[in-house]
Each structure stands twice: as C-alpha cells, then as structure tokens.
Amino acid sequence: MTVKNDKKKPISITQDFFKIESDDGTTYDTSDDGDVFTILTSKKTAFTFDKINPGNSESGQIVFDVPKNIDLSKVHLTAQTGLFGTEQVKINLK
C-alpha cells in the first residue's frame, strides 16, 4: 500500500496503525511473525516506524494472519494516524 501525507505537518506511521475489521466486529491485527517481519524489513518494504513529510508518500507491505475463508467483501482496513489514533479512515477491501 501507499500512504500519502496530505497534511501540513509530518506524520508517523507503523504497521500497528492498521487493522482489519469484519462487519460482525471481529478485529485482526497485523502479523508480527518473526520470519515474515524479517523478510519484509530486509526488502525495505515494511512500515516499521516511518515519518512522512508533507506532500510525500511512503509505500510498504503489511501482513495480516486471517482465516483462509474470510469474505473480503465483509471486512475493511482501518488505518489511524498518530500514536493515539486521533484520525481514522476505513477502506473497503475487495
């Protein structure tokens, strides 16, 4: 995914700012499996704790451990900004 900072101040981003939520309220956190994290960070594609300046974008991969039979039409990705999640956005998945 790509995150663009359209604010006037730098924003911080880490994979912990993302969750998958289902219509029934089930929440899935990002995977912190050591093998997956090592592969992603070695390719510099993971969001570790990046700061994005205004007008800039940062691309990365986020991995979730969800059931194989999950219906993506009934879940969405929730993303927050900042450590306290003062702003949130919900993105429908297909």
N, C-alpha and C positions, 0 to 999 in steps of 0.2 A: 504494500500500500504506500501511498504518498501522502504526506501531511504538509500542507502549506500554511505558513503563518501570515494571515491577512490582518494581523493586529499591528499596533504601533510600537509594541514592546516585544522583546524576546520571549519565547515560550519554551518550557521544558517538556520533554516527552520521554516516556519509558514504556516498556511493554505492559507494565502493571496498570497503565491508564486505560486499557482495553478489556472488555468483557463481552461474551456472547450471552444474550438473554433470550429465553423462549417465551412464547405467549402465555404459558402457564406459570411463569415466574422462576423457572429453573435458570441458574446462572452458572456459566463456565468461565473460569479464569484462564489466563494464558498458561501454557505449559512451561514449567521450569526444569524439565528433564535435562540433566547434565549433558547427555550426548547431543540432544537437539540444540541446546544453547551453545555448545562448543562449535558445532558445525556452522551455525548461523553467525556467530561472532567472528569465526575465522574468515568468513567471506565478507565481513563488514556489512551484513545485511540486516542485523537485528537492531531494534531500538533498545539501547542499554540505558543511557540517561543523557539524551542529546538536548542541546539548546539550539533552537531555530530562531534566527534573527528575522525581523520584519521583512516581508516580501520574498523570503527564501522558502525552499521546500526541502524535505528530507524523505528519502524512501527507505523502506525496510520490510522485513517479514516478521509476522507474528504467528506463532503456532498455538493452536488450541487442541486439547485432548477431549474430543466429543464422541458420542456413540456413532457407530457406522450408519445406523438407520435414522439419524437426525434429519428432520424435514426442514431444509433451509428456508422454505417459504414461511415457516412459523418461528423464525428466530431473527434477531437483529444484532448488529455490533454496536456496543455502546462505547463511546470514547469520551474521555474527560480531559480537561486542561488543568494544569497545576496540581500540586500535592493534595489540595483539598477538594478538587473536582468542582470548582466554582462554576464551570460551564461544561455542559454535556451535549453530545449530539448522538442521535440514533440513526444507524444506517441499515437499511433492509438488505438482506443477503439473498442471492438467487442461486 
